Amino acid sequence: MTRSEGDQVNGAKQKSVRYLKLGLVVLAFLLLLSPRDLHAQGCAMCYQSAAASGARFIHALKSGIVVIIIPPLLMTGAFARFVYRRRNLFHEETGEHHEV
């Protein structure tokens, strides 16, 4: 790799880092501007209605939470396994190998 190619790669990396930092700053600013109720996660009215309901409703609510959380966990686990198994595939094709 020549010096000019190396400079181009470094310039591209610096530009990527600059955009990443800008994106994080914008995200932090938008979070600060978001309404306070958005961060509440549980209003008192929801809590009171769940607490006042019977045992069947509470069991159904807990079961619903489990059913909703299982697919994202399975998908995340499958994706992580896929990435882990293929982590060095690119380096093997190019002949480079970097230890992690």
C-alpha positions as CSV (number, residue, x, y, z in Angstrom):
1,M,0.0,0.0,0.0
2,T,1.5,3.3,-1.0
3,R,1.5,6.4,1.2
4,S,-1.3,8.1,-0.8
5,E,-3.5,5.1,-0.4
6,G,-2.7,5.1,3.3
7,D,-3.6,8.7,3.6
8,Q,-6.9,8.1,1.8
9,V,-7.7,5.3,4.2
10,N,-6.9,7.4,7.3
11,G,-8.9,10.3,5.9
12,A,-11.9,8.0,5.3
13,K,-11.6,6.7,8.9
14,Q,-11.4,10.2,10.3
15,K,-14.4,11.2,8.3
16,S,-16.4,8.1,9.6
17,V,-15.4,8.9,13.2
18,R,-16.4,12.5,12.7
19,Y,-19.9,11.5,11.4
20,L,-20.3,9.0,14.2
21,K,-19.6,11.7,16.8
22,L,-22.0,14.1,15.1
23,G,-24.7,11.4,15.1
24,L,-24.2,10.7,18.8
25,V,-24.4,14.4,19.6
26,V,-27.6,14.8,17.6
27,L,-29.1,11.6,19.3
28,A,-28.2,13.0,22.8
29,F,-29.7,16.3,21.9
30,L,-33.0,14.7,20.6
31,L,-33.2,12.6,23.8
32,L,-32.9,15.8,25.9
33,L,-35.7,17.3,23.9
34,S,-38.1,14.3,24.2
35,P,-41.1,14.7,26.5
36,R,-40.6,13.6,30.0
37,D,-43.6,11.2,29.8
38,L,-41.8,9.3,27.1
39,H,-39.2,8.1,29.7
40,A,-41.9,7.1,32.3
41,Q,-42.2,3.4,31.2
42,G,-45.0,2.8,33.6
43,C,-47.8,5.2,34.6
44,A,-49.5,5.0,37.9
45,M,-52.8,4.4,36.1
46,C,-51.5,1.2,34.4
47,Y,-49.9,0.0,37.7
48,Q,-53.2,0.6,39.6
49,S,-55.3,-1.3,37.0
50,A,-52.9,-4.2,36.9
51,A,-52.7,-4.4,40.8
52,A,-56.5,-4.2,41.1
53,S,-57.2,-7.0,38.6
54,G,-57.6,-10.6,39.5
55,A,-55.1,-13.4,39.5
56,R,-56.1,-14.6,36.0
57,F,-55.4,-11.1,34.5
58,I,-52.0,-10.9,36.2
59,H,-51.1,-14.4,35.0
60,A,-52.2,-13.5,31.4
61,L,-50.1,-10.2,31.6
62,K,-47.0,-12.1,32.7
63,S,-47.5,-14.7,30.0
64,G,-47.9,-12.0,27.4
65,I,-44.7,-10.4,28.5
66,V,-42.9,-13.7,28.2
67,V,-44.4,-14.3,24.7
68,I,-43.4,-10.9,23.5
69,I,-39.8,-11.1,24.8
70,I,-38.9,-14.6,23.5
71,P,-38.8,-13.9,19.7
72,P,-36.4,-10.9,20.0
73,L,-34.1,-12.9,22.3
74,L,-34.0,-15.9,20.0
75,M,-33.3,-13.6,17.0
76,T,-30.6,-11.8,18.8
77,G,-29.0,-15.1,19.9
78,A,-29.2,-16.5,16.3
79,F,-27.6,-13.3,14.9
80,A,-24.8,-13.3,17.5
81,R,-24.1,-17.0,16.7
82,F,-24.0,-16.3,13.0
83,V,-21.6,-13.4,13.4
84,Y,-19.4,-15.3,15.8
85,R,-19.1,-18.2,13.4
86,R,-18.3,-16.0,10.5
87,R,-16.0,-13.5,12.2
88,N,-12.8,-14.4,10.3
89,L,-14.4,-15.3,7.0
90,F,-13.3,-12.0,5.3
91,H,-9.8,-12.2,6.5
92,E,-9.4,-15.8,5.4
93,E,-10.5,-14.8,1.8
94,T,-8.0,-12.0,1.6
95,G,-5.2,-13.9,3.3
96,E,-5.0,-11.5,6.3
97,H,-5.6,-12.7,9.8
98,H,-6.0,-10.4,12.8
99,E,-6.2,-11.9,16.3
100,V,-8.8,-10.4,18.6
